[in-house]
Amino acid sequence: MQEINRELTIYGHVLNGFLTSAVSVPIVHPGYTLCSHFLIHKNVNELMTGGRPNFRVIYRGIGANWACDMSGQVIAFWSYGYFQSLSIKHRECIGGVAAGIIAAPIFNMWDRIMTLQHISGDSMKLTVKKIKRAEGLKGLFKGSSLTCMQEILYQTTFFSLSNKMADKIEKKTNTNPIFSRVISYSATGAIIGLVTSPLQHVKILLMGELNSESITVIAKKAFSPEKIKEVILFTKMRTSLITLNMFVAGLIKEFIPLLLPSSFKVD
């Protein structure tokens, strides 16, 4: 019965993605702020005041993160819903590649704004003005090539592995389908975190400063032998963050379809 209730139309997938983002972003946003401060400032002292979390600093850029995640989720879920409706081979991979390419420019713009807000503490409006003044409008899309590669890896890995992994978990352990899918989302998140962290590492260093050096120069410095401990620590932090993100998002993604009206479900 649960399987039937979870079968969504394309519009149902889009709404599911929107609602998933709306709930999950406030939970995981502090982790993104932590990653930015770790790489740019080399410490996280600003995130604490008197031994307590400074929520004003921790939640800097959450508006941009919401816009970033919602647009990405909506595009990804639309792509997934569309390609799932087609009778073609490797539709999960094709849907993931399409979602990554389509979402990359929009995702990159909001990601750039959010990263700079993490570091500067400026408002979204002032951050955009500073980017345009220093780098022109193209500055909003700085790092788009990295974002495109990152999103293709992210979406393709998720759509290709999560459902297959969930089926195997359900068959081997005889667990509830929803539980199996949430566990598979978390495991897929860990894989995604490991695979995409090098790209995100360079992206934060590239996006976190105005008029920064080229991708090649930043990558050479970031992955030099003396920085290997920093690379490993960042990868651990981000992999844990993505795993948590996918766990929370997975719970929401699985239960929201049960609450949606029939107009968003396949007959």
Secondary structure, DSSP 8 states (H G I E B T S, - for coil): -HHHHT-B-HHHHHHHHHHHHHHHHHHHHHHHHHHHHHHHTS--GGGEETTEE-HHHHTTTHHHHHHHHHHHHHHHHHHHHHHHTS--TTHHHHHHHHHHHHHHHHHHHHHHHHHHHHHH---HHHHHHHHHHHH-GGGGGTTHHHHHHHHHHHHHHHHHHHHHHHHHHHHHH---HHHHHHHHHHHHHHHHHHHHHHHHHHHHHHHSSTT---HHHHHHHHTSGGGHHHHHHHHHHHHHHHHHHHHHHHHHHHHHHHHS-GGGB--
